[in-house]
Amino acid sequence: MISYKQSIKKLKKSKIKIGNEIINSINSLYRVSATNILSKVNNPAADNAAFDGYAINSKDTKKLNKKNSKSFKIIGTIAAGNKPLNKRLKKFQTVEIMTGGIIPKGLDSIIPVEQIIIQSSKNKNRNILINRQIKKNQHVRFKGSDYKKNDLLIKKGTIIEPHHILALKTLGIKKIKVKKIPNILFFSTGNEITNKENIPSWKVRNSNSHYIQSLNKNFLFNFKNGGILRDNDEQVFKKEIKKTFSSKIDIIITSGAVSAGKFDYVPKIIKKFKLSSYFKNVAIRPGKPFLFAKIKGKEKTIFGLPGNPISSAACFRFFVFPYLLSLLGIKEEKSFKGILKNNFTKKLNFTRFVKSKLNTTKNGKIEVEILEGQESFRIQSFIKSNIWTMLPSGKSKFKKGETVDCFFPNQPNKIF
């Protein structure tokens, strides 16, 4: 039996290759960038107005004050979306300009419309009166002040989110290179597992496959349900593994039949194949009889999850998901910290994943309550929980007030 840390190291050394593909940026939500994405243009594309107002040359106001004011002739209007005004304005001329309008050459500052004094002359020409010195570059959005052409926009290994879509469309990036989505083939196991609703007491409703399938958008994988393998389906399982060698399936996941019982044949069948990596049993709770294998010479891996629902959920969260991150080139997920609200004791050399409830106190502290009912068959405490607390090996007693590591159960800790 190995430690949790040792198992994660083995997983990182047993990566399979996931290819890349080019897709439309508008369709890239929750995909992973395969390269650094650079801005193709300057943003803003040209100097433009940050306010509705009037554009002037600040030099024309150098000597102006309340005793020495000057009329500036309005020679036109520029709205956002208008072509730039090509002609250079003369001294003491101005243009009315709307937010986003391109500032004409020779003008370098905007006076907001709220600060303007409008004058009308006898010949019906409109002017503005300026009686103070205007600073250069006032209320101007400069060309490339947000992004310059070839600036880094999105780093390689970034999960594309809605705010990235906004940036990609704003900067005219139509297509991007992303990692392909890993394909997972999932098998439930056991004669007791059924998809029926009305069942006798000796049957168990199939829930693990549905739970893991529900995670696929948050945890970046395609899900294919392989159905239920019965207690006498050893050769069926062997054939299913062989089928994946010529398919697009990247990862096989089983739930159940991975421990040491009479019908726990998953390890035995997997060992019939040539393997470049294999381990079984990890010093964790829940989920000790966890299994991992990499097929030698094939870009295929197998995860054997325990059959109990909470063990299966914990092992997916803390083994399969970190593995997916490494395949896709995403940075290792980091925990966020919470303050323990109650005492908890565990076995010294085991890592515990405990169902917990996170709350924020009135003074802004994050508190974590470890819930009662930590057994792997209990789903009530899982329903009440909103966080996994990870308690590392090497320590058995955790006291109220200590800082602990927390992970969201159904989504990555990407917001921290």
N, C-alpha and C positions, 0 to 999 in steps of 0.2 A: 504494500500500500504506500502511495506517495502523497506528499503534501499538496495543497491547492496551488501554492506558488510553483512547485516543480511541474505540476500538470500544465499550467499555463505556459511555462517555458517550452515544454514539449510540443504544445499546440503551435506555438510561434515558429518552431523549427520544422513543422510539418505542413507548411502552406501548400496549397495547390494554386495553379495559375488561373486567374480570371481575366479574360480578354477585354478589349476596349471596343467601343462603337461610337460613331458620330450620329448625333440626333439633333433635332430642332431644339433650340434653347427653351422655347415655350413649353416643351414636353419634358423638361429635365427635372421637374420637381421631385425631390428626395432621391435623385440619382447622385453619384459620386464623381466629381471631376477627376479625369485621368491625367490631366496636364494642368500647368498653370494657365489661367485664362487672363489675357491682357486686353486692355482697352484698345479698341481700334480707332478711336477718335478722341478729340479733346472735348471735355465737358466742363463748362459751357463751350459751345462751338465757336463763339465770338464774345467780345465784351458786350454785356447787355445790362439793361436797367433792373435794379432790384426793387424799385418803387415806381408807381405812377407819378409822373412829374415832368420836369423840363431839363433837357440836357444842355449844358453850357461848357465853355472853355474857362476853367478856373482862373487862368491868367487874366481874363477880362475883368475879374472882380478884385484884383490885387489892391487897388487904392480906394475901394468903395466902403462907405460907412453911412450912418444915418444922415450926416450933413452933406454927403457926396454920393448920391444915388445915381443909378443909370437905368435907362430903358433898354430892354433887349427885345428885338423884333422876332416875333414867332413866324417862322417861314414854312411850317408844315407840321404834320402829325405822323408819328411812327407807332404802329401797333405791333404786338407780338405776332410773329408770322409774316410781317411785311418784309419785302426785300430791303436790304440795307440802302440807305440814302447815299448815293455815290458822290455827290458834289460836296466839296469842302465849304463849310460855313464861313462867312465873313465875321469880322470882329463885331461883338455886341449883337450877334444873332443866336437864336435858340430854336429848338424843336420840342414840341410836346411829345412825350414818349410814355408808352405804357410798360408795365412790368413785363420783362422778357424781350422788349424791343431792342434791336441792335443799335448800339450807340454810333452815330456818324463819326467819321474820321475828323480829328481836330478837336473833338469834344471829350471831356474827361471826367465830368461830374454830373450828378443828378440832384436837382432840388425837388423834394417831395411836393406834390400838388397842394398839400395842406399849408405849406410855407410860402405859397406864391401870392403876389399882389398883381392882379390883372389890370392893365391899362388899355383904354381904347382911344386912339387918336382921331382927329377930325376926318382924316381920309379913310376911316374905318379899319385901319390896320390894328391888329391886336399886338400888345406888348406885355412883357412882365417887368415889374420894377424890382431891381435888386439893390439893397442898401447895406450890404455887408460883404465881407470877403468870404468866398466859398472855398473850402479845402479841396485839393485835388483828390480824385478817386472816391468821392463821397457817393455811397449807394450804387456802386458799380460791381457787377459780377464779372470777374475777369475770365478770359478765355483760358481753359485748362486749369482753372483754380480748384476744381473738384477732382477730375482725372485728366491727366495728359495722355496723349497717344502713347501706347506701349506700357503704361503704368499697370502694375499687378492689380487685377480686379478680384480674382478668386484663386486661392491656392490649390494646388494639386491635393487630392484627398479630402476635399470639402464636400459635405452633404449639401446639395443645392436646396435652398429654402425659398419661401415666397419673396423675401427681400432681395435675394440674388436674382430672381426672375425679373424683378423691377429694374435692377441695374443692367442686366443683360439686354433687355428690350430698350432701355433708355440709350444705351451705348451702341445699339445697332448690331449686336452679336447674334446672328441668326442660328448658327450651328456650333455645338461644342462636343468635345470628346469626353465620354464618360466611361466608367467601368460597367461591364455587363452585369446584370443582376444574377447572383448565384441561384442555381436551381436546386431545391431540396425535395427529395422524395421521402415521404413519411409513412412508416408502418406502425400501427398498433399491434400488440401481440396478446394472445391468451384466449382460451376457450370461454372465459368469463366475460370478455368484452363484447358488447352488442350495440347496434345502432337503433334498436327498438326503444320506444318510449315506455311501454308497459312491460315490466320485467319481473321475474321471480327474485327472491332474496339471494339466490346464488349467482346472479348475473350482475354485471357492472356496466353502466352506460359509458359509451365512448366519449370522453371529454378532452383528453390530452391533445388529440389531433386537431380538434376545433379550436382549442385555446392557442396552440402554436400557429395555426393558420391565421388566426385573428391578429397575430403580431407582425405579419409579413410586411406591411407598409412601413411600420415604425422601425423594423429591424432589418430592412433592405434585403429581402429574398423573395423568390417565387416559390410557391408551395404546390406540391402535387401529392394528393392523398393516395397512397398505395393500397389502402384497405387494411383489413385485419388478418394477421398471420395466426393460425390456430396452433395448438400444442403439438400437432403432428406435421407441421408445415416446414420442417427443416430444409427439405430439398427445394421447396418452393422459394424459400428465402435465398438459398444458394443461387438458384436460377435468376432471381430478381437482381442480385448483386452483379451477376455476369452480364445481364441485359444493360446495366448502366454503363458498361465499358464502351459501348457503341452509341450511347445516347448523350443528350445534353445535360443530364443530371450531374451535378457536382458533388452533392453531399447526400448521403443516406442517413436518416435518423429513425431509430426504433424506440418504442416506448414499452418497457417491460421485457421479460425473458432475458435479463442481463445479470441476474444474481447467481445463486448457486443451487437453485432448486432442480428437481427432476426434469422439468420442462423448460428450463432457462437455457435454450440452445443457441442464443445469439452469439456469445463468445466462441463456442465450439465451431460454428459455421464460419465465422470470420477468420479464425485461425487456419482454416483450410486454404486460404489464399496467401500468396506471398505478400508480406507486409513490410513496409519500410519504417513504420512507427506503430507502436501498440502500447497501451497501458489500460489497466482495469483496477478499479477500487482506489478511491481518493479519500483522504482523511477529512471528510466534510460531513455536515449534517444540515439539511437532509440531502440524500443522494449518494451515499457512499459507493454503491455498486455501479458507478458510472464507467463507461467504456469509450475509448477512442482508438481508431485505427486508420492508417493511410495505406492504400493499396500500392504496392511497389510497381513502378513503371506506368502507373495510371494517375491521372489528375482527379482522383476520387478519394473521398474520406468518408468514414462512418462514425456516427455518434450513437452510442447505446445509452438511452436515458432510462432511469428507473420507472416503474409503472405507476407508483403512487402519484396522484395529481400534483401535489406540492413539490415532491422530489423532482418530478419531470419539469415543472415550471422553473424551479431554482436552477437545475442543471442547464436548461436552455439559456437562462438569463446570464449565468456566470461561466459557461463554457462555450456554448455555440455562438452567442453574440460576440464575445471578444474575438473568437476565431473569424467571424465574418468581418469584423473591423480590420483585422490584420490582412485578410485577403483583398480587401478593397482599398488598402493604403490609407486608412483613416487613423488619426492619432488615437492612442490608447485612451479609453474612457477614464475620467477621473471621478472619484466619489465626491460628494459634498458632505459637509460636517454637520452633525446634530448633537445636541446635549442630551445625554441619557436621563430619562425621567424616573426610571426604576432600576433596581438591582437585577443582575442576571448572572447565572453560573452555568458553565459548560465544561466539556472535557478539555483538558489542557492542550493536547496536541491535535485538536480538530478545529477547522474553520467552520463557523456556524453562519448560516444565512437565516435570519430570523424575521418573521412577519411582524411588522411594526406600524405604528401610527404616528405620523408627523404632524405637529401643530406649531403655530407661531404664537409666541406670548405677546402680551400687550406692549412689552418693551422691545419687541423685534427679535427675540432669540428663537432659534429653531430647536424645538424639543422633540425627542423621539421616545415613544412609549413602546416597549416590547410587550406584545400582547400575550395573553394566556392561550394555550392550545397550539403549541408548536409542532405537534406530531404531524407526520407527513400525510396522513389520511384526512386531517381536519381542514375543511375548506372555509368554515365559518370565520376563523381568524384571518384567512386570506382575503375574504370579502371585506372585513373590517379594516384591513391594513391598506396603506397607500404608499408603503415604502419597504424595501428590504434593508435591513441593517446587517452589515458584514462584520463579524467578530473574528479576528485573526487567531491563528494557532499561537501557542506559546504563552497563553494567558487564560486562566479559567474564570476568575471573578471580575465582573464589570460592575462598577458602582454608580449609583445615581450622581449626576453631575459631570461624569466623564464625557469626553468627546468621542463620537463613534462615526464610522463611515457608512454613508447611505446611498442607495441606488433606487431609482424609480423602477417599478416592476414591469411596466408595459411600454416604456419608452426610454431611450438613452438619456444620460445626464448631459445632453448637449447644451443646455441653457446655462450651465455653470462653468 
